[in-house]
Amino acid sequence: MTQALLKQLKQTHLTMRDMAKQLNDESYRTQYHQDLSPFGWHIGHCAYIETYWLREFILKDDSITNQLEWLYIPENIIKPKRGPALPPMQEHLAWCATVAEENSIIFKQAPSLLENHKLSKDNYILKFILQHHSQHIETMAMVLVQRQLQLKPTLAINQPLSASKVINVEFVDYPAGEFKIGSPFKAEAFDNELPPQQVKLEAFKLANSPVTNANWLAFIEDKGYQNKKFWSQDGWEWRLKNNINQPESWLTDSEGYFYEASSLGARELGDTDAVSGINYFEANAFVQWLKETSAQYAKIRLPHEYEWEVADQSEQLNRSGEVWEWCENHFHPYPGFSAFPYENYSKPWFDGKHFSLRGSSEYTQACIRRSSFRNFYNPDKRHIFAGMRLAMSTG
């Protein structure tokens, strides 16, 4: 098991360095979005965090981390200052690769202090670091998409996106009952997935697939962004302030046709692909718009995250890995929650201001694609590869 995990960890390092190949020294250290650190900082931060937990926390050797905590602990340096503080790109990448190799050797040698430490039980620390890096890989993909949005890549569109003339949502029925949620595997779970819970749910319906690009274009063409009655007060104020009229990653060509930015450039929008680049405000506006469109959708809403997890466990939740899917509820601790292995992964965000998202995106790494994994963001965030799925109460 340890060798397999080390192989996966090595692959995360290779993936990060491979993603950096499209950058030069300037773009490596540029902050492309106010909520995102520069690409290169993420690679350095991952090297630092890995070294912190392995060498400083477990082996009590802070010879590397003590010199770099000013740069790689987020609380110690604001995002705009992180890029300029990085070493030259190639020097930085080489240092990160060296540190990763040294850490791998330490893991393989497994001195008695490492073997006997509580964080080594069931390879917890390796799994934790692997998932930490994987989350940063997705965030780095966000950086690359934001870079592409600023570059405004052009595209010769062969098949323009076509709006759905009729929104036809197929729902799957889920019966009422008591269900288990959360992770039964403490060594593989983050603290907010624990302890596993027994929850009681009323009968509900969940859409067979996420809301599509064609669905979203219908919302746009019906002036959904311009009609205040579909929006919450906070959502409308956000839309007006930011002049929002389409998803975050969507661009238009000279003919007014939509296409989208990806981490590698521009690509066409598939009619049936899940819409991505929307926030909680937009998701709720779409719900209200669809309610107005047809009486059969009078009871639609966003799903509660417990409903989403139960449906995913049943293996009836189709296409759950295309986008992160907004849920209707705030991010919250499960009864019996205990912060682990440090206070600030989940605890600060139980503030009544963050909403849960479930699923994964095309950029999500395999080790965090699980039913119990919980993502969480403020309702105005739309750079996060998020879309939505419709739910409906049956009572």
C-alpha positions in Angstrom: 0.0 0.0 0.0 2.8 2.4 0.9 4.6 1.9 -2.4 1.4 2.4 -4.4 0.7 5.7 -2.5 4.2 6.9 -3.0 3.8 6.2 -6.7 0.6 8.3 -6.7 2.4 11.0 -4.8 5.2 11.1 -7.4 2.6 11.4 -10.1 1.0 14.5 -8.5 4.5 16.1 -8.5 4.9 15.2 -12.2 1.4 16.5 -13.0 2.1 19.9 -11.4 5.4 20.3 -13.2 3.8 19.2 -16.5 1.1 21.8 -16.1 3.8 24.4 -15.6 5.2 23.8 -19.1 2.9 26.2 -20.8 4.1 29.0 -18.6 7.2 31.3 -18.5 8.7 33.0 -15.5 6.3 35.9 -15.7 3.1 33.9 -16.0 4.4 31.4 -13.4 4.3 34.2 -10.8 1.3 36.2 -12.0 -1.9 36.4 -10.0 -4.7 36.1 -12.5 -7.6 36.2 -10.1 -8.1 37.9 -6.8 -9.1 34.6 -5.0 -6.2 32.6 -6.5 -2.5 32.5 -5.7 0.0 32.5 -8.6 0.5 29.1 -10.2 4.1 28.8 -9.0 3.2 29.5 -5.4 1.0 26.4 -5.3 3.8 24.2 -6.3 6.1 25.7 -3.6 3.3 25.5 -1.1 2.8 21.8 -1.8 6.5 21.1 -1.3 6.4 23.1 1.9 3.3 21.4 3.4 4.6 17.9 2.5 7.9 18.8 4.2 6.2 20.3 7.2 4.1 17.3 8.1 6.8 14.8 7.3 10.0 16.4 8.6 8.9 19.1 11.1 5.7 17.7 12.6 6.7 14.0 12.7 10.5 13.9 12.6 10.9 17.3 14.5 13.3 18.7 11.8 12.4 22.2 10.8 15.6 23.1 9.0 13.7 23.7 5.8 10.3 24.8 6.9 11.5 27.3 9.5 13.1 29.4 6.7 10.0 29.3 4.4 7.0 29.7 6.7 6.8 33.4 5.8 6.1 32.5 2.2 4.2 29.3 2.1 1.8 29.6 5.1 -1.1 31.5 3.6 -1.8 33.6 6.7 1.8 35.0 6.6 1.7 36.6 3.2 -1.1 38.1 1.1 -1.8 36.7 -2.4 -0.5 39.7 -4.4 2.9 39.4 -2.7 3.3 35.7 -3.2 4.3 35.7 -6.9 7.1 38.4 -6.7 8.6 36.5 -3.7 9.2 33.3 -5.7 12.6 32.3 -7.0 13.1 32.1 -10.8 10.8 29.5 -12.3 13.3 26.9 -13.3 15.2 27.2 -10.0 12.0 27.0 -8.1 10.8 23.9 -10.0 14.2 22.2 -9.5 14.1 22.9 -5.7 10.5 21.5 -5.4 11.6 18.3 -7.3 14.6 17.9 -5.1 12.5 18.3 -1.9 9.9 15.8 -3.2 12.6 13.2 -4.0 14.2 13.6 -0.5 10.8 13.2 1.1 10.1 10.1 -0.9 13.3 8.5 0.3 12.4 9.4 3.9 8.9 7.7 3.5 10.5 4.6 2.0 13.1 4.3 4.7 10.3 4.7 7.4 12.5 5.2 10.5 10.9 4.0 13.7 9.7 7.5 14.7 7.8 7.7 11.5 6.4 4.2 11.8 5.2 4.8 15.4 3.7 8.2 14.9 -0.1 8.5 15.2 -0.3 10.2 11.8 1.4 7.2 10.2 -1.4 4.8 11.2 -3.0 3.3 8.1 -0.8 5.6 6.0 -2.9 8.6 7.0 -0.2 11.2 6.4 0.6 9.9 2.9 -3.1 9.9 2.0 -3.6 13.4 3.5 -0.6 14.8 1.6 -1.8 13.1 -1.6 -5.2 14.7 -1.3 -3.8 18.1 -0.3 -1.7 18.2 -3.5 -4.6 16.9 -5.6 -6.8 19.8 -4.4 -4.0 22.2 -5.4 -3.7 20.7 -8.8 -7.4 21.6 -9.4 -6.8 25.1 -8.1 -3.8 25.4 -10.4 -6.1 24.4 -13.3 -8.3 27.3 -12.1 -5.3 29.6 -12.4 -4.6 28.4 -16.0 -8.3 28.9 -17.0 -8.2 32.5 -15.6 -5.0 33.1 -17.6 -6.7 31.9 -20.7 -9.7 34.2 -20.0 -7.3 37.1 -19.9 -5.5 36.0 -23.1 -9.0 35.7 -24.8 -8.1 32.8 -27.1 -10.0 32.7 -30.4 -11.7 29.7 -31.8 -13.2 28.8 -35.2 -16.5 27.3 -34.1 -17.7 24.4 -36.2 -20.9 23.7 -34.3 -22.4 26.7 -32.5 -24.1 26.0 -29.1 -27.9 25.6 -29.6 -30.4 26.5 -26.8 -32.8 23.9 -25.6 -36.2 24.9 -27.0 -37.9 22.8 -24.3 -36.2 22.0 -20.9 -37.0 18.3 -20.3 -35.6 17.2 -17.0 -35.6 13.4 -16.3 -35.8 12.7 -12.6 -34.9 9.6 -10.6 -37.1 8.8 -7.5 -35.4 8.2 -4.2 -37.6 6.8 -1.3 -37.8 8.2 2.2 -35.7 6.4 4.8 -32.6 6.4 7.0 -29.3 6.5 5.3 -25.6 6.6 6.2 -23.5 9.5 5.1 -19.9 10.5 5.7 -16.8 8.4 5.4 -16.4 5.1 7.3 -12.6 5.3 6.5 -11.0 7.8 8.8 -7.5 7.3 7.2 -8.9 8.5 3.8 -11.3 11.2 4.9 -11.0 14.9 5.7 -12.4 15.9 9.1 -15.6 17.4 7.7 -16.6 13.9 6.4 -16.5 12.6 9.9 -17.9 11.0 12.0 -20.2 9.0 9.7 -23.9 9.8 10.3 -27.3 8.2 10.1 -29.7 10.7 8.5 -33.4 10.6 7.9 -34.6 11.9 4.5 -38.0 12.4 3.0 -38.7 11.0 -0.5 -37.1 13.2 -3.2 -36.3 13.3 -6.9 -32.9 14.1 -8.4 -32.2 15.0 -12.0 -30.7 12.2 -14.0 -28.0 14.6 -15.3 -26.6 18.1 -14.5 -28.0 21.2 -16.1 -26.5 21.5 -19.6 -24.9 24.2 -21.7 -28.0 24.1 -24.0 -30.2 24.6 -20.9 -28.1 27.5 -19.8 -28.2 29.2 -23.2 -32.0 29.0 -23.1 -31.8 30.9 -19.7 -29.6 33.5 -21.3 -31.7 33.9 -24.4 -34.8 34.3 -22.3 -33.1 37.3 -20.5 -32.6 35.3 -17.3 -29.7 37.4 -16.3 -31.6 40.7 -16.9 -34.8 39.7 -15.1 -34.7 40.7 -11.4 -37.6 38.5 -10.3 -35.5 35.4 -10.7 -32.7 36.6 -8.4 -32.3 36.9 -4.7 -31.5 40.3 -3.4 -27.9 39.5 -2.7 -27.6 37.7 -6.1 -29.1 40.6 -8.0 -26.8 43.1 -6.3 -23.8 40.9 -7.2 -24.9 40.6 -10.8 -25.3 44.3 -11.2 -22.1 45.1 -9.5 -20.1 42.7 -11.7 -22.1 43.1 -14.9 -22.6 39.3 -15.2 -24.4 38.0 -18.3 -22.9 34.5 -18.8 -20.9 31.8 -17.0 -17.4 32.6 -15.9 -15.6 30.6 -18.6 -17.7 31.5 -21.6 -16.4 33.7 -24.3 -18.1 35.0 -27.5 -16.7 35.2 -31.1 -17.3 37.9 -33.6 -20.7 36.4 -34.6 -21.8 36.3 -30.9 -21.5 32.5 -30.6 -20.4 31.1 -27.3 -17.3 29.0 -26.6 -15.3 28.5 -23.5 -11.8 28.8 -22.0 -10.1 25.6 -20.7 -6.8 25.2 -18.9 -5.2 24.7 -22.3 -6.9 27.3 -24.5 -10.3 27.5 -26.1 -12.9 24.8 -27.0 -16.4 24.5 -28.2 -19.3 24.1 -25.9 -21.2 20.8 -26.2 -24.9 21.1 -26.0 -25.3 18.2 -23.6 -22.2 18.9 -21.5 -22.7 20.2 -18.0 -22.7 24.0 -17.6 -19.6 25.1 -15.7 -18.5 28.4 -14.2 -21.7 29.4 -12.4 -22.1 30.4 -8.7 -24.8 29.8 -6.1 -26.6 33.0 -7.0 -26.8 32.0 -10.7 -27.9 28.4 -9.9 -30.8 29.7 -7.8 -31.8 32.2 -10.5 -31.9 29.3 -13.0 -34.2 27.4 -10.6 -36.6 30.4 -10.3 -36.6 30.9 -14.0 -37.4 27.3 -14.7 -40.2 27.4 -12.2 -41.7 30.2 -14.2 -41.2 28.3 -17.4 -43.4 25.3 -16.6 -45.9 24.3 -13.9 -44.4 20.8 -13.8 -41.2 22.3 -12.3 -43.1 24.2 -9.5 -41.3 22.2 -6.8 -37.8 22.2 -8.2 -34.8 23.3 -6.1 -31.2 22.6 -5.5 -30.5 19.3 -3.7 -29.4 19.1 -0.1 -26.0 17.6 0.1 -27.3 14.6 2.0 -29.7 13.8 -0.8 -26.8 14.1 -3.3 -24.6 11.7 -1.3 -27.3 9.1 -0.9 -28.1 9.3 -4.6 -24.4 8.9 -5.5 -24.0 5.9 -3.2 -26.9 4.3 -5.0 -24.9 4.5 -8.2 -28.0 6.0 -9.9 -26.5 9.5 -10.1 -25.4 9.9 -13.7 -22.6 12.2 -14.8 -21.6 13.2 -11.2 -18.0 13.9 -12.2 -18.4 16.6 -14.8 -18.7 19.7 -12.5 -19.0 20.4 -8.8 -22.7 20.7 -8.1 -24.1 23.5 -5.8 -26.2 22.3 -3.0 -28.9 24.3 -1.2 -27.5 24.0 2.3 -24.7 25.8 4.2 -21.4 24.0 4.9 -21.7 22.7 8.5 -20.0 20.3 10.9 -21.5 16.9 11.4 -22.5 16.1 15.0 -19.4 14.9 16.8 -17.0 16.8 14.4 -13.4 17.1 15.6 -10.8 19.1 13.7 -8.0 16.9 12.4 -5.1 17.0 11.8 -5.2 20.8 12.2 -7.8 23.4 13.2 -8.2 25.4 10.0 -9.0 22.9 7.2 -12.8 23.0 7.8 -13.6 24.8 11.1 -13.2 28.4 10.0 -15.7 27.9 7.1 -18.5 26.7 9.4 -19.6 30.4 9.3 -23.0 30.3 7.7 -21.6 32.0 4.7 -20.3 29.0 2.7 -22.4 26.6 0.8 -21.7 22.9 0.1 -20.9 21.5 -3.3 -20.7 17.8 -4.2 -19.2 15.8 -7.0 -16.0 16.6 -8.9 -14.9 18.3 -12.1 -12.8 17.2 -15.1 -9.8 18.6 -13.2 -10.5 16.7 -10.0 -7.9 14.0 -9.1 -9.0 10.4 -8.5 -8.1 10.3 -4.8 -10.8 12.8 -3.9 -13.6 11.5 -6.2 -15.9 9.9 -3.6 -19.5 10.3 -2.5 -18.6 11.7 0.9 -16.2 14.4 -0.2 -17.5 17.9 0.6 -16.4 21.1 -1.2 -17.4 24.5 0.1 -17.4 28.1 -1.2 -19.1 31.5 -0.8 -22.2 32.0 -3.0 -20.5 34.5 -5.3 -17.6 32.2 -6.4 -17.7 31.1 -10.0 -14.1 30.3 -11.0 -14.4 26.8 -9.4 -15.7 24.5 -12.2 -19.1 24.4 -10.6 -22.5 23.7 -12.1 -25.8 22.4 -10.8 -28.3 19.5 -10.7 -32.0 19.9 -10.1 -33.9 18.3 -7.2 -37.6 18.1 -6.4 -39.6 17.4 -3.3 -42.2 14.7 -3.7 -44.5 15.7 -0.8 
